[in-house]
Amino acid sequence: MSLQEQFQQAQLDSKNLPERPDNMTLLKLYALFKQGANGDADGERPGFTDMVGRAKFDAWAALKGTSQDEARQQYIDLVEDLKD
């Protein structure tokens, strides 16, 4: 199974976790997924009134410079840990 296929399977698995992860873990999942799927964060940072969007953008932007393959592998590993 290729890394891309594992990444897609982890995305499906993340929707069927035994329990909902805490907010920090959800942010990490989001950021790793976006980095793995799209690369470095682009666009404007959401405004002050959009706190959730801003937190998501900041988490993604913190991964700047991480390769897409590395982010995909980290995402796969994190989902696997959450499945246990």
mmCIF file of the N, C-alpha and C atoms, coordinates in Angstrom:
data_MODEL
# 
_entry.id   MODEL 
# 
loop_
_atom_site.group_PDB 
_atom_site.id 
_atom_site.type_symbol 
_atom_site.label_atom_id 
_atom_site.label_alt_id 
_atom_site.label_comp_id 
_atom_site.label_asym_id 
_atom_site.label_entity_id 
_atom_site.label_seq_id 
_atom_site.pdbx_PDB_ins_code 
_atom_site.Cartn_x 
_atom_site.Cartn_y 
_atom_site.Cartn_z 
_atom_site.occupancy 
_atom_site.B_iso_or_equiv 
_atom_site.pdbx_formal_charge 
_atom_site.auth_seq_id 
_atom_site.auth_comp_id 
_atom_site.auth_asym_id 
_atom_site.auth_atom_id 
_atom_site.pdbx_PDB_model_num 
ATOM 1   N N  . MET A 1 1  ? 0.844   -1.183 0.000  1.00 0.00 ? 1  MET A N  1 
ATOM 2   C CA . MET A 1 1  ? 0.000   0.000  0.000  1.00 0.00 ? 1  MET A CA 1 
ATOM 3   C C  . MET A 1 1  ? 0.888   1.243  0.000  1.00 0.00 ? 1  MET A C  1 
ATOM 4   N N  . SER A 1 2  ? 0.650   2.144  -0.930 1.00 0.00 ? 2  SER A N  1 
ATOM 5   C CA . SER A 1 2  ? 1.471   3.352  -1.031 1.00 0.00 ? 2  SER A CA 1 
ATOM 6   C C  . SER A 1 2  ? 1.158   4.319  0.116  1.00 0.00 ? 2  SER A C  1 
ATOM 7   N N  . LEU A 1 3  ? 2.042   5.278  0.296  1.00 0.00 ? 3  LEU A N  1 
ATOM 8   C CA . LEU A 1 3  ? 1.841   6.277  1.347  1.00 0.00 ? 3  LEU A CA 1 
ATOM 9   C C  . LEU A 1 3  ? 0.537   7.044  1.113  1.00 0.00 ? 3  LEU A C  1 
ATOM 10  N N  . GLN A 1 4  ? 0.262   7.377  -0.155 1.00 0.00 ? 4  GLN A N  1 
ATOM 11  C CA . GLN A 1 4  ? -0.976  8.099  -0.479 1.00 0.00 ? 4  GLN A CA 1 
ATOM 12  C C  . GLN A 1 4  ? -2.202  7.255  -0.116 1.00 0.00 ? 4  GLN A C  1 
ATOM 13  N N  . GLU A 1 5  ? -2.164  5.963  -0.401 1.00 0.00 ? 5  GLU A N  1 
ATOM 14  C CA . GLU A 1 5  ? -3.282  5.077  -0.061 1.00 0.00 ? 5  GLU A CA 1 
ATOM 15  C C  . GLU A 1 5  ? -3.445  4.957  1.455  1.00 0.00 ? 5  GLU A C  1 
ATOM 16  N N  . GLN A 1 6  ? -2.323  4.850  2.172  1.00 0.00 ? 6  GLN A N  1 
ATOM 17  C CA . GLN A 1 6  ? -2.374  4.792  3.637  1.00 0.00 ? 6  GLN A CA 1 
ATOM 18  C C  . GLN A 1 6  ? -2.952  6.082  4.203  1.00 0.00 ? 6  GLN A C  1 
ATOM 19  N N  . PHE A 1 7  ? -2.567  7.213  3.598  1.00 0.00 ? 7  PHE A N  1 
ATOM 20  C CA . PHE A 1 7  ? -3.062  8.525  4.018  1.00 0.00 ? 7  PHE A CA 1 
ATOM 21  C C  . PHE A 1 7  ? -4.577  8.602  3.828  1.00 0.00 ? 7  PHE A C  1 
ATOM 22  N N  . GLN A 1 8  ? -5.049  8.145  2.691  1.00 0.00 ? 8  GLN A N  1 
ATOM 23  C CA . GLN A 1 8  ? -6.490  8.151  2.423  1.00 0.00 ? 8  GLN A CA 1 
ATOM 24  C C  . GLN A 1 8  ? -7.230  7.217  3.373  1.00 0.00 ? 8  GLN A C  1 
ATOM 25  N N  . GLN A 1 9  ? -6.647  6.062  3.678  1.00 0.00 ? 9  GLN A N  1 
ATOM 26  C CA . GLN A 1 9  ? -7.273  5.133  4.618  1.00 0.00 ? 9  GLN A CA 1 
ATOM 27  C C  . GLN A 1 9  ? -7.304  5.728  6.017  1.00 0.00 ? 9  GLN A C  1 
ATOM 28  N N  . ALA A 1 10 ? -6.226  6.404  6.410  1.00 0.00 ? 10 ALA A N  1 
ATOM 29  C CA . ALA A 1 10 ? -6.185  7.050  7.730  1.00 0.00 ? 10 ALA A CA 1 
ATOM 30  C C  . ALA A 1 10 ? -7.253  8.134  7.821  1.00 0.00 ? 10 ALA A C  1 
ATOM 31  N N  . GLN A 1 11 ? -7.490  8.832  6.715  1.00 0.00 ? 11 GLN A N  1 
ATOM 32  C CA . GLN A 1 11 ? -8.537  9.857  6.699  1.00 0.00 ? 11 GLN A CA 1 
ATOM 33  C C  . GLN A 1 11 ? -9.894  9.207  6.974  1.00 0.00 ? 11 GLN A C  1 
ATOM 34  N N  . LEU A 1 12 ? -10.161 8.072  6.350  1.00 0.00 ? 12 LEU A N  1 
ATOM 35  C CA . LEU A 1 12 ? -11.418 7.361  6.591  1.00 0.00 ? 12 LEU A CA 1 
ATOM 36  C C  . LEU A 1 12 ? -11.477 6.849  8.032  1.00 0.00 ? 12 LEU A C  1 
ATOM 37  N N  . ASP A 1 13 ? -10.364 6.293  8.503  1.00 0.00 ? 13 ASP A N  1 
ATOM 38  C CA . ASP A 1 13 ? -10.306 5.756  9.868  1.00 0.00 ? 13 ASP A CA 1 
ATOM 39  C C  . ASP A 1 13 ? -10.525 6.851  10.914 1.00 0.00 ? 13 ASP A C  1 
ATOM 40  N N  . SER A 1 14 ? -10.077 8.071  10.613 1.00 0.00 ? 14 SER A N  1 
ATOM 41  C CA . SER A 1 14 ? -10.191 9.162  11.588 1.00 0.00 ? 14 SER A CA 1 
ATOM 42  C C  . SER A 1 14 ? -11.655 9.508  11.872 1.00 0.00 ? 14 SER A C  1 
ATOM 43  N N  . LYS A 1 15 ? -12.535 9.163  10.979 1.00 0.00 ? 15 LYS A N  1 
ATOM 44  C CA . LYS A 1 15 ? -13.961 9.447  11.170 1.00 0.00 ? 15 LYS A CA 1 
ATOM 45  C C  . LYS A 1 15 ? -14.654 8.381  12.022 1.00 0.00 ? 15 LYS A C  1 
ATOM 46  N N  . ASN A 1 16 ? -13.946 7.279  12.299 1.00 0.00 ? 16 ASN A N  1 
ATOM 47  C CA . ASN A 1 16 ? -14.526 6.171  13.058 1.00 0.00 ? 16 ASN A CA 1 
ATOM 48  C C  . ASN A 1 16 ? -13.689 5.804  14.279 1.00 0.00 ? 16 ASN A C  1 
ATOM 49  N N  . LEU A 1 17 ? -13.141 6.804  14.934 1.00 0.00 ? 17 LEU A N  1 
ATOM 50  C CA . LEU A 1 17 ? -12.320 6.549  16.120 1.00 0.00 ? 17 LEU A CA 1 
ATOM 51  C C  . LEU A 1 17 ? -13.220 6.116  17.280 1.00 0.00 ? 17 LEU A C  1 
ATOM 52  N N  . PRO A 1 18 ? -12.685 5.290  18.200 1.00 0.00 ? 18 PRO A N  1 
ATOM 53  C CA . PRO A 1 18 ? -13.505 4.822  19.322 1.00 0.00 ? 18 PRO A CA 1 
ATOM 54  C C  . PRO A 1 18 ? -14.011 5.956  20.217 1.00 0.00 ? 18 PRO A C  1 
ATOM 55  N N  . GLU A 1 19 ? -13.235 7.035  20.349 1.00 0.00 ? 19 GLU A N  1 
ATOM 56  C CA . GLU A 1 19 ? -13.698 8.196  21.125 1.00 0.00 ? 19 GLU A CA 1 
ATOM 57  C C  . GLU A 1 19 ? -13.168 9.466  20.475 1.00 0.00 ? 19 GLU A C  1 
ATOM 58  N N  . ARG A 1 20 ? -13.869 10.569 20.725 1.00 0.00 ? 20 ARG A N  1 
ATOM 59  C CA . ARG A 1 20 ? -13.487 11.849 20.126 1.00 0.00 ? 20 ARG A CA 1 
ATOM 60  C C  . ARG A 1 20 ? -12.209 12.365 20.796 1.00 0.00 ? 20 ARG A C  1 
ATOM 61  N N  . PRO A 1 21 ? -11.196 12.698 19.992 1.00 0.00 ? 21 PRO A N  1 
ATOM 62  C CA . PRO A 1 21 ? -9.959  13.242 20.573 1.00 0.00 ? 21 PRO A CA 1 
ATOM 63  C C  . PRO A 1 21 ? -10.197 14.622 21.181 1.00 0.00 ? 21 PRO A C  1 
ATOM 64  N N  . ASP A 1 22 ? -9.284  15.037 22.057 1.00 0.00 ? 22 ASP A N  1 
ATOM 65  C CA . ASP A 1 22 ? -9.380  16.372 22.646 1.00 0.00 ? 22 ASP A CA 1 
ATOM 66  C C  . ASP A 1 22 ? -9.086  17.430 21.572 1.00 0.00 ? 22 ASP A C  1 
ATOM 67  N N  . ASN A 1 23 ? -9.377  18.665 21.880 1.00 0.00 ? 23 ASN A N  1 
ATOM 68  C CA . ASN A 1 23 ? -9.252  19.743 20.902 1.00 0.00 ? 23 ASN A CA 1 
ATOM 69  C C  . ASN A 1 23 ? -7.834  19.925 20.372 1.00 0.00 ? 23 ASN A C  1 
ATOM 70  N N  . MET A 1 24 ? -6.831  19.770 21.211 1.00 0.00 ? 24 MET A N  1 
ATOM 71  C CA . MET A 1 24 ? -5.446  19.922 20.754 1.00 0.00 ? 24 MET A CA 1 
ATOM 72  C C  . MET A 1 24 ? -5.085  18.818 19.757 1.00 0.00 ? 24 MET A C  1 
ATOM 73  N N  . THR A 1 25 ? -5.554  17.608 20.013 1.00 0.00 ? 25 THR A N  1 
ATOM 74  C CA . THR A 1 25 ? -5.289  16.499 19.097 1.00 0.00 ? 25 THR A CA 1 
ATOM 75  C C  . THR A 1 25 ? -6.038  16.715 17.782 1.00 0.00 ? 25 THR A C  1 
ATOM 76  N N  . LEU A 1 26 ? -7.270  17.222 17.875 1.00 0.00 ? 26 LEU A N  1 
ATOM 77  C CA . LEU A 1 26 ? -8.026  17.525 16.656 1.00 0.00 ? 26 LEU A CA 1 
ATOM 78  C C  . LEU A 1 26 ? -7.315  18.589 15.820 1.00 0.00 ? 26 LEU A C  1 
ATOM 79  N N  . LEU A 1 27 ? -6.747  19.606 16.475 1.00 0.00 ? 27 LEU A N  1 
ATOM 80  C CA . LEU A 1 27 ? -5.987  20.630 15.755 1.00 0.00 ? 27 LEU A CA 1 
ATOM 81  C C  . LEU A 1 27 ? -4.764  20.024 15.074 1.00 0.00 ? 27 LEU A C  1 
ATOM 82  N N  . LYS A 1 28 ? -4.098  19.118 15.781 1.00 0.00 ? 28 LYS A N  1 
ATOM 83  C CA . LYS A 1 28 ? -2.921  18.470 15.203 1.00 0.00 ? 28 LYS A CA 1 
ATOM 84  C C  . LYS A 1 28 ? -3.316  17.617 13.999 1.00 0.00 ? 28 LYS A C  1 
ATOM 85  N N  . LEU A 1 29 ? -4.413  16.871 14.125 1.00 0.00 ? 29 LEU A N  1 
ATOM 86  C CA . LEU A 1 29 ? -4.910  16.081 12.996 1.00 0.00 ? 29 LEU A CA 1 
ATOM 87  C C  . LEU A 1 29 ? -5.214  16.983 11.804 1.00 0.00 ? 29 LEU A C  1 
ATOM 88  N N  . TYR A 1 30 ? -5.896  18.079 12.062 1.00 0.00 ? 30 TYR A N  1 
ATOM 89  C CA . TYR A 1 30 ? -6.255  19.022 11.000 1.00 0.00 ? 30 TYR A CA 1 
ATOM 90  C C  . TYR A 1 30 ? -4.995  19.546 10.304 1.00 0.00 ? 30 TYR A C  1 
ATOM 91  N N  . ALA A 1 31 ? -4.047  20.005 11.110 1.00 0.00 ? 31 ALA A N  1 
ATOM 92  C CA . ALA A 1 31 ? -2.832  20.608 10.559 1.00 0.00 ? 31 ALA A CA 1 
ATOM 93  C C  . ALA A 1 31 ? -2.032  19.596 9.746  1.00 0.00 ? 31 ALA A C  1 
ATOM 94  N N  . LEU A 1 32 ? -1.870  18.387 10.269 1.00 0.00 ? 32 LEU A N  1 
ATOM 95  C CA . LEU A 1 32 ? -1.121  17.356 9.544  1.00 0.00 ? 32 LEU A CA 1 
ATOM 96  C C  . LEU A 1 32 ? -1.836  16.977 8.249  1.00 0.00 ? 32 LEU A C  1 
ATOM 97  N N  . PHE A 1 33 ? -3.169  16.902 8.307  1.00 0.00 ? 33 PHE A N  1 
ATOM 98  C CA . PHE A 1 33 ? -3.918  16.570 7.097  1.00 0.00 ? 33 PHE A CA 1 
ATOM 99  C C  . PHE A 1 33 ? -3.735  17.659 6.038  1.00 0.00 ? 33 PHE A C  1 
ATOM 100 N N  . LYS A 1 34 ? -3.909  18.922 6.436  1.00 0.00 ? 34 LYS A N  1 
ATOM 101 C CA . LYS A 1 34 ? -3.774  20.025 5.477  1.00 0.00 ? 34 LYS A CA 1 
ATOM 102 C C  . LYS A 1 34 ? -2.365  20.090 4.900  1.00 0.00 ? 34 LYS A C  1 
ATOM 103 N N  . GLN A 1 35 ? -1.353  19.884 5.754  1.00 0.00 ? 35 GLN A N  1 
ATOM 104 C CA . GLN A 1 35 ? 0.033   19.918 5.287  1.00 0.00 ? 35 GLN A CA 1 
ATOM 105 C C  . GLN A 1 35 ? 0.283   18.756 4.320  1.00 0.00 ? 35 GLN A C  1 
ATOM 106 N N  . GLY A 1 36 ? -0.239  17.573 4.662  1.00 0.00 ? 36 GLY A N  1 
ATOM 107 C CA . GLY A 1 36 ? -0.052  16.402 3.805  1.00 0.00 ? 36 GLY A CA 1 
ATOM 108 C C  . GLY A 1 36 ? -0.800  16.510 2.494  1.00 0.00 ? 36 GLY A C  1 
ATOM 109 N N  . ALA A 1 37 ? -1.954  17.150 2.513  1.00 0.00 ? 37 ALA A N  1 
ATOM 110 C CA . ALA A 1 37 ? -2.774  17.258 1.308  1.00 0.00 ? 37 ALA A CA 1 
ATOM 111 C C  . ALA A 1 37 ? -2.398  18.462 0.440  1.00 0.00 ? 37 ALA A C  1 
ATOM 112 N N  . ASN A 1 38 ? -2.055  19.584 1.074  1.00 0.00 ? 38 ASN A N  1 
ATOM 113 C CA . ASN A 1 38 ? -1.873  20.838 0.337  1.00 0.00 ? 38 ASN A CA 1 
ATOM 114 C C  . ASN A 1 38 ? -0.491  21.461 0.426  1.00 0.00 ? 38 ASN A C  1 
ATOM 115 N N  . GLY A 1 39 ? 0.351   20.989 1.333  1.00 0.00 ? 39 GLY A N  1 
ATOM 116 C CA . GLY A 1 39 ? 1.646   21.627 1.530  1.00 0.00 ? 39 GLY A CA 1 
ATOM 117 C C  . GLY A 1 39 ? 1.530   22.798 2.503  1.00 0.00 ? 39 GLY A C  1 
ATOM 118 N N  . ASP A 1 40 ? 2.486   23.724 2.429  1.00 0.00 ? 40 ASP A N  1 
ATOM 119 C CA . ASP A 1 40 ? 2.537   24.849 3.369  1.00 0.00 ? 40 ASP A CA 1 
ATOM 120 C C  . ASP A 1 40 ? 1.272   25.695 3.309  1.00 0.00 ? 40 ASP A C  1 
ATOM 121 N N  . ALA A 1 41 ? 0.917   26.252 4.467  1.00 0.00 ? 41 ALA A N  1 
ATOM 122 C CA . ALA A 1 41 ? -0.275  27.106 4.583  1.00 0.00 ? 41 ALA A CA 1 
ATOM 123 C C  . ALA A 1 41 ? -0.138  28.307 3.652  1.00 0.00 ? 41 ALA A C  1 
ATOM 124 N N  . ASP A 1 42 ? -1.253  28.643 3.021  1.00 0.00 ? 42 ASP A N  1 
ATOM 125 C CA . ASP A 1 42 ? -1.270  29.821 2.168  1.00 0.00 ? 42 ASP A CA 1 
ATOM 126 C C  . ASP A 1 42 ? -2.557  30.593 2.422  1.00 0.00 ? 42 ASP A C  1 
ATOM 127 N N  . GLY A 1 43 ? -2.625  31.767 1.881  1.00 0.00 ? 43 GLY A N  1 
ATOM 128 C CA . GLY A 1 43 ? -3.800  32.592 2.111  1.00 0.00 ? 43 GLY A CA 1 
ATOM 129 C C  . GLY A 1 43 ? -3.605  33.454 3.339  1.00 0.00 ? 43 GLY A C  1 
ATOM 130 N N  . GLU A 1 44 ? -4.638  34.223 3.627  1.00 0.00 ? 44 GLU A N  1 
ATOM 131 C CA . GLU A 1 44 ? -4.567  35.135 4.762  1.00 0.00 ? 44 GLU A CA 1 
ATOM 132 C C  . GLU A 1 44 ? -5.020  34.446 6.043  1.00 0.00 ? 44 GLU A C  1 
ATOM 133 N N  . ARG A 1 45 ? -4.411  34.851 7.137  1.00 0.00 ? 45 ARG A N  1 
ATOM 134 C CA . ARG A 1 45 ? -4.806  34.359 8.454  1.00 0.00 ? 45 ARG A CA 1 
ATOM 135 C C  . ARG A 1 45 ? -6.181  34.918 8.781  1.00 0.00 ? 45 ARG A C  1 
ATOM 136 N N  . PRO A 1 46 ? -7.102  34.072 9.246  1.00 0.00 ? 46 PRO A N  1 
ATOM 137 C CA . PRO A 1 46 ? -8.439  34.573 9.591  1.00 0.00 ? 46 PRO A CA 1 
ATOM 138 C C  . PRO A 1 46 ? -8.376  35.679 10.637 1.00 0.00 ? 46 PRO A C  1 
ATOM 139 N N  . GLY A 1 47 ? -9.378  36.522 10.622 1.00 0.00 ? 47 GLY A N  1 
ATOM 140 C CA . GLY A 1 47 ? -9.432  37.659 11.528 1.00 0.00 ? 47 GLY A CA 1 
ATOM 141 C C  . GLY A 1 47 ? -9.643  37.263 12.979 1.00 0.00 ? 47 GLY A C  1 
ATOM 142 N N  . PHE A 1 48 ? -9.514  38.247 13.837 1.00 0.00 ? 48 PHE A N  1 
ATOM 143 C CA . PHE A 1 48 ? -9.602  38.044 15.285 1.00 0.00 ? 48 PHE A CA 1 
ATOM 144 C C  . PHE A 1 48 ? -10.941 37.455 15.717 1.00 0.00 ? 48 PHE A C  1 
ATOM 145 N N  . THR A 1 49 ? -12.007 37.776 15.011 1.00 0.00 ? 49 THR A N  1 
ATOM 146 C CA . THR A 1 49 ? -13.336 37.290 15.404 1.00 0.00 ? 49 THR A CA 1 
ATOM 147 C C  . THR A 1 49 ? -13.553 35.819 15.052 1.00 0.00 ? 49 THR A C  1 
ATOM 148 N N  . ASP A 1 50 ? -12.731 35.260 14.180 1.00 0.00 ? 50 ASP A N  1 
ATOM 149 C CA . ASP A 1 50 ? -12.845 33.844 13.803 1.00 0.00 ? 50 ASP A CA 1 
ATOM 150 C C  . ASP A 1 50 ? -11.791 33.050 14.567 1.00 0.00 ? 50 ASP A C  1 
ATOM 151 N N  . MET A 1 51 ? -12.053 32.819 15.856 1.00 0.00 ? 51 MET A N  1 
ATOM 152 C CA . MET A 1 51 ? -11.050 32.175 16.709 1.00 0.00 ? 51 MET A CA 1 
ATOM 153 C C  . MET A 1 51 ? -10.742 30.739 16.283 1.00 0.00 ? 51 MET A C  1 
ATOM 154 N N  . VAL A 1 52 ? -11.760 29.992 15.874 1.00 0.00 ? 52 VAL A N  1 
ATOM 155 C CA . VAL A 1 52 ? -11.541 28.602 15.456 1.00 0.00 ? 52 VAL A CA 1 
ATOM 156 C C  . VAL A 1 52 ? -10.723 28.565 14.171 1.00 0.00 ? 52 VAL A C  1 
ATOM 157 N N  . GLY A 1 53 ? -11.118 29.357 13.200 1.00 0.00 ? 53 GLY A N  1 
ATOM 158 C CA . GLY A 1 53 ? -10.379 29.418 11.941 1.00 0.00 ? 53 GLY A CA 1 
ATOM 159 C C  . GLY A 1 53 ? -8.944  29.862 12.145 1.00 0.00 ? 53 GLY A C  1 
ATOM 160 N N  . ARG A 1 54 ? -8.767  30.806 13.047 1.00 0.00 ? 54 ARG A N  1 
ATOM 161 C CA . ARG A 1 54 ? -7.432  31.317 13.351 1.00 0.00 ? 54 ARG A CA 1 
ATOM 162 C C  . ARG A 1 54 ? -6.568  30.227 13.993 1.00 0.00 ? 54 ARG A C  1 
ATOM 163 N N  . ALA A 1 55 ? -7.135  29.475 14.926 1.00 0.00 ? 55 ALA A N  1 
ATOM 164 C CA . ALA A 1 55 ? -6.386  28.395 15.589 1.00 0.00 ? 55 ALA A CA 1 
ATOM 165 C C  . ALA A 1 55 ? -6.007  27.317 14.573 1.00 0.00 ? 55 ALA A C  1 
ATOM 166 N N  . LYS A 1 56 ? -6.935  26.984 13.686 1.00 0.00 ? 56 LYS A N  1 
ATOM 167 C CA . LYS A 1 56 ? -6.650  25.978 12.661 1.00 0.00 ? 56 LYS A CA 1 
ATOM 168 C C  . LYS A 1 56 ? -5.537  26.452 11.732 1.00 0.00 ? 56 LYS A C  1 
ATOM 169 N N  . PHE A 1 57 ? -5.634  27.708 11.295 1.00 0.00 ? 57 PHE A N  1 
ATOM 170 C CA . PHE A 1 57 ? -4.617  28.263 10.404 1.00 0.00 ? 57 PHE A CA 1 
ATOM 171 C C  . PHE A 1 57 ? -3.254  28.278 11.088 1.00 0.00 ? 57 PHE A C  1 
ATOM 172 N N  . ASP A 1 58 ? -3.214  28.707 12.351 1.00 0.00 ? 58 ASP A N  1 
ATOM 173 C CA . ASP A 1 58 ? -1.947  28.769 13.089 1.00 0.00 ? 58 ASP A CA 1 
ATOM 174 C C  . ASP A 1 58 ? -1.328  27.389 13.257 1.00 0.00 ? 58 ASP A C  1 
ATOM 175 N N  . ALA A 1 59 ? -2.167  26.379 13.533 1.00 0.00 ? 59 ALA A N  1 
ATOM 176 C CA . ALA A 1 59 ? -1.649  25.013 13.682 1.00 0.00 ? 59 ALA A CA 1 
ATOM 177 C C  . ALA A 1 59 ? -1.052  24.524 12.371 1.00 0.00 ? 59 ALA A C  1 
ATOM 178 N N  . TRP A 1 60 ? -1.719  24.828 11.266 1.00 0.00 ? 60 TRP A N  1 
ATOM 179 C CA . TRP A 1 60 ? -1.223  24.427 9.952  1.00 0.00 ? 60 TRP A CA 1 
ATOM 180 C C  . TRP A 1 60 ? 0.056   25.195 9.614  1.00 0.00 ? 60 TRP A C  1 
ATOM 181 N N  . ALA A 1 61 ? 0.055   26.501 9.851  1.00 0.00 ? 61 ALA A N  1 
ATOM 182 C CA . ALA A 1 61 ? 1.218   27.332 9.530  1.00 0.00 ? 61 ALA A CA 1 
ATOM 183 C C  . ALA A 1 61 ? 2.444   26.915 10.343 1.00 0.00 ? 61 ALA A C  1 
ATOM 184 N N  . ALA A 1 62 ? 2.239   26.354 11.534 1.00 0.00 ? 62 ALA A N  1 
ATOM 185 C CA . ALA A 1 62 ? 3.354   25.912 12.379 1.00 0.00 ? 62 ALA A CA 1 
ATOM 186 C C  . ALA A 1 62 ? 4.120   24.752 11.735 1.00 0.00 ? 62 ALA A C  1 
ATOM 187 N N  . LEU A 1 63 ? 3.505   24.069 10.780 1.00 0.00 ? 63 LEU A N  1 
ATOM 188 C CA . LEU A 1 63 ? 4.157   22.952 10.103 1.00 0.00 ? 63 LEU A CA 1 
ATOM 189 C C  . LEU A 1 63 ? 4.890   23.374 8.837  1.00 0.00 ? 63 LEU A C  1 
ATOM 190 N N  . LYS A 1 64 ? 4.994   24.672 8.607  1.00 0.00 ? 64 LYS A N  1 
ATOM 191 C CA . LYS A 1 64 ? 5.655   25.178 7.404  1.00 0.00 ? 64 LYS A CA 1 
ATOM 192 C C  . LYS A 1 64 ? 7.039   24.554 7.260  1.00 0.00 ? 64 LYS A C  1 
ATOM 193 N N  . GLY A 1 65 ? 7.322   24.078 6.059  1.00 0.00 ? 65 GLY A N  1 
ATOM 194 C CA . GLY A 1 65 ? 8.617   23.454 5.785  1.00 0.00 ? 65 GLY A CA 1 
ATOM 195 C C  . GLY A 1 65 ? 8.607   21.948 5.948  1.00 0.00 ? 65 GLY A C  1 
ATOM 196 N N  . THR A 1 66 ? 7.562   21.398 6.556  1.00 0.00 ? 66 THR A N  1 
ATOM 197 C CA . THR A 1 66 ? 7.431   19.941 6.677  1.00 0.00 ? 66 THR A CA 1 
ATOM 198 C C  . THR A 1 66 ? 6.994   19.398 5.319  1.00 0.00 ? 66 THR A C  1 
ATOM 199 N N  . SER A 1 67 ? 7.691   18.374 4.838  1.00 0.00 ? 67 SER A N  1 
ATOM 200 C CA . SER A 1 67 ? 7.323   17.821 3.535  1.00 0.00 ? 67 SER A CA 1 
ATOM 201 C C  . SER A 1 67 ? 5.941   17.178 3.599  1.00 0.00 ? 67 SER A C  1 
ATOM 202 N N  . GLN A 1 68 ? 5.279   17.115 2.460  1.00 0.00 ? 68 GLN A N  1 
ATOM 203 C CA . GLN A 1 68 ? 3.955   16.508 2.426  1.00 0.00 ? 68 GLN A CA 1 
ATOM 204 C C  . GLN A 1 68 ? 4.025   15.038 2.828  1.00 0.00 ? 68 GLN A C  1 
ATOM 205 N N  . ASP A 1 69 ? 5.048   14.327 2.374  1.00 0.00 ? 69 ASP A N  1 
ATOM 206 C CA . ASP A 1 69 ? 5.169   12.908 2.740  1.00 0.00 ? 69 ASP A CA 1 
ATOM 207 C C  . ASP A 1 69 ? 5.387   12.732 4.234  1.00 0.00 ? 69 ASP A C  1 
ATOM 208 N N  . GLU A 1 70 ? 6.207   13.592 4.829  1.00 0.00 ? 70 GLU A N  1 
ATOM 209 C CA . GLU A 1 70 ? 6.450   13.510 6.275  1.00 0.00 ? 70 GLU A CA 1 
ATOM 210 C C  . GLU A 1 70 ? 5.166   13.804 7.052  1.00 0.00 ? 70 GLU A C  1 
ATOM 211 N N  . ALA A 1 71 ? 4.409   14.808 6.611  1.00 0.00 ? 71 ALA A N  1 
ATOM 212 C CA . ALA A 1 71 ? 3.142   15.147 7.269  1.00 0.00 ? 71 ALA A CA 1 
ATOM 213 C C  . ALA A 1 71 ? 2.144   13.998 7.117  1.00 0.00 ? 71 ALA A C  1 
ATOM 214 N N  . ARG A 1 72 ? 2.107   13.386 5.939  1.00 0.00 ? 72 ARG A N  1 
ATOM 215 C CA . ARG A 1 72 ? 1.204   12.250 5.726  1.00 0.00 ? 72 ARG A CA 1 
ATOM 216 C C  . ARG A 1 72 ? 1.541   11.111 6.684  1.00 0.00 ? 72 ARG A C  1 
ATOM 217 N N  . GLN A 1 73 ? 2.845   10.817 6.825  1.00 0.00 ? 73 GLN A N  1 
ATOM 218 C CA . GLN A 1 73 ? 3.255   9.725  7.709  1.00 0.00 ? 73 GLN A CA 1 
ATOM 219 C C  . GLN A 1 73 ? 2.902   10.042 9.163  1.00 0.00 ? 73 GLN A C  1 
ATOM 220 N N  . GLN A 1 74 ? 3.112   11.272 9.585  1.00 0.00 ? 74 GLN A N  1 
ATOM 221 C CA . GLN A 1 74 ? 2.766   11.666 10.952 1.00 0.00 ? 74 GLN A CA 1 
ATOM 222 C C  . GLN A 1 74 ? 1.264   11.565 11.178 1.00 0.00 ? 74 GLN A C  1 
ATOM 223 N N  . TYR A 1 75 ? 0.479   11.943 10.178 1.00 0.00 ? 75 TYR A N  1 
ATOM 224 C CA . TYR A 1 75 ? -0.981  11.846 10.261 1.00 0.00 ? 75 TYR A CA 1 
ATOM 225 C C  . TYR A 1 75 ? -1.398  10.381 10.402 1.00 0.00 ? 75 TYR A C  1 
ATOM 226 N N  . ILE A 1 76 ? -0.831  9.516  9.568  1.00 0.00 ? 76 ILE A N  1 
ATOM 227 C CA . ILE A 1 76 ? -1.132  8.071  9.621  1.00 0.00 ? 76 ILE A CA 1 
ATOM 228 C C  . ILE A 1 76 ? -0.795  7.527  10.999 1.00 0.00 ? 76 ILE A C  1 
ATOM 229 N N  . ASP A 1 77 ? 0.387   7.871  11.504 1.00 0.00 ? 77 ASP A N  1 
ATOM 230 C CA . ASP A 1 77 ? 0.824   7.378  12.820 1.00 0.00 ? 77 ASP A CA 1 
ATOM 231 C C  . ASP A 1 77 ? -0.100  7.870  13.940 1.00 0.00 ? 77 ASP A C  1 
ATOM 232 N N  . LEU A 1 78 ? -0.519  9.117  13.875 1.00 0.00 ? 78 LEU A N  1 
ATOM 233 C CA . LEU A 1 78 ? -1.391  9.678  14.897 1.00 0.00 ? 78 LEU A CA 1 
ATOM 234 C C  . LEU A 1 78 ? -2.758  8.989  14.884 1.00 0.00 ? 78 LEU A C  1 
ATOM 235 N N  . VAL A 1 79 ? -3.317  8.789  13.704 1.00 0.00 ? 79 VAL A N  1 
ATOM 236 C CA . VAL A 1 79 ? -4.609  8.101  13.612 1.00 0.00 ? 79 VAL A CA 1 
ATOM 237 C C  . VAL A 1 79 ? -4.485  6.677  14.139 1.00 0.00 ? 79 VAL A C  1 
ATOM 238 N N  . GLU A 1 80 ? -3.398  5.994  13.819 1.00 0.00 ? 80 GLU A N  1 
ATOM 239 C CA . GLU A 1 80 ? -3.190  4.631  14.316 1.00 0.00 ? 80 GLU A CA 1 
ATOM 240 C C  . GLU A 1 80 ? -3.133  4.622  15.845 1.00 0.00 ? 80 GLU A C  1 
ATOM 241 N N  . ASP A 1 81 ? -2.436  5.607  16.434 1.00 0.00 ? 81 ASP A N  1 
ATOM 242 C CA . ASP A 1 81 ? -2.364  5.691  17.900 1.00 0.00 ? 81 ASP A CA 1 
ATOM 243 C C  . ASP A 1 81 ? -3.745  5.926  18.512 1.00 0.00 ? 81 ASP A C  1 
ATOM 244 N N  . LEU A 1 82 ? -4.556  6.731  17.854 1.00 0.00 ? 82 LEU A N  1 
ATOM 245 C CA . LEU A 1 82 ? -5.891  7.049  18.377 1.00 0.00 ? 82 LEU A CA 1 
ATOM 246 C C  . LEU A 1 82 ? -6.861  5.882  18.231 1.00 0.00 ? 82 LEU A C  1 
ATOM 247 N N  . LYS A 1 83 ? -6.572  4.970  17.319 1.00 0.00 ? 83 LYS A N  1 
ATOM 248 C CA . LYS A 1 83 ? -7.449  3.822  17.122 1.00 0.00 ? 83 LYS A CA 1 
ATOM 249 C C  . LYS A 1 83 ? -7.313  2.807  18.250 1.00 0.00 ? 83 LYS A C  1 
ATOM 250 N N  . ASP A 1 84 ? -6.180  2.804  18.920 1.00 0.00 ? 84 ASP A N  1 
ATOM 251 C CA . ASP A 1 84 ? -5.932  1.816  19.993 1.00 0.00 ? 84 ASP A CA 1 
ATOM 252 C C  . ASP A 1 84 ? -6.704  2.135  21.259 1.00 0.00 ? 84 ASP A C  1 
# 
